[in-house]
Each structure stands twice: as C-alpha cells, then as structure tokens.
Amino acid sequence: MVMDVKLHKAQAVLVVESPHEEEVVTGVPLSGKAGIVVGKALINRGEPIGPLCQKGEVRLSIVNTFLQPRQFDVEGEGRSRLLSDIDSLRYGDPCGYKREIFELLNCTRERGLVESYKERLVDVLAVAEGRKIIVCGLIAQAVFEWVFGVEGLRPMPIS
C-alpha cells in the first residue's frame, strides 16, 4: 500500500489514480514515470514530483484515489474486485469510459475503498493552505465526480 503525501499548508492537492510498480517499491506516490510526466507539466522539472512533495520541496499534497495498484496484485494483499473491474474496462471516448466507471461504483460492494478515498481527501484538504484540487487521470476524475456529486471535469492535455 502506498500512503498519501499530506503536507500542512500545501498550495494544492494532486489527486491521482493508483500506485504503479515504482510507487509500490518506494512507498511514495508519483515516484515513477507518471511522477515525471506530472513534474514536467506542473513544475517544469524532469524528475518525479512525488519525492519532491514528500520532502516538502514542492508544496503539494498527493492523494491516491486507490491505495492499492489497480493494474497488478501486490504480494499478500490480494486484488480488489472493483480495481480489477475498472482495470478490465477498455478506454474509448472519455465520457463513455467515465460512465462505465460510474456504473461499477454504483454496483460495488467495496464501499470502503471509496469511503477511504473521500475521508483521506477531506483530511488532506483540511490542512492545505490552498483549496485547489488537481485531479489527474480519467479514473481519478470519475471517482471524484461520483464521490462528490460534481460533473463535467474535462481532461486537459499534458504536452
């Protein structure tokens, strides 16, 4: 499990989807390839943003939508049915993809995963200086919209 990065007086909160292999190894969100992409986009640095946030060099908190990876099993933890089902979806158009995720969330018996996310995000926002939330990825967007009852987050291209 990869825990969130919670900084007091963070300027904003990054909401990401789930840890990848590098994050599982380091225990730090956004410490792999996705962290490099986000680092380039947000702070124009070609290094993973997660460790920089954890050290306080970049004043951003990071919340994983899911603490477990959705793409693979972590030894001994087993794999959540919800995460397996989300991972099995095939990406088409963004709106259709998000609707399919909404349907899975509506039907899931694993409410604890979603409630944990909501509680963790609210907890991190409570100590953030800024109330900006940057939601990264369509899965993170879909879960955010479903949990908080908002609609219409649009993907922004990262160059």
Secondary structure, 3 states (H helix, E strand, C coil): CCCCECCCCCCEEEEECCCCHHHHHHCCCCCCHHHHHHHHHHHCCCCCHHHHHHCCCCCEEEEECCCCCCCCCCCCCCCCHHHHHHHHCCCCCHHHHHHHHHHHHHHCCCHHHHHHHHHHHHHHHHHCCCCEEEECCHHHHHHHHHHHCCCCCCCCCCC
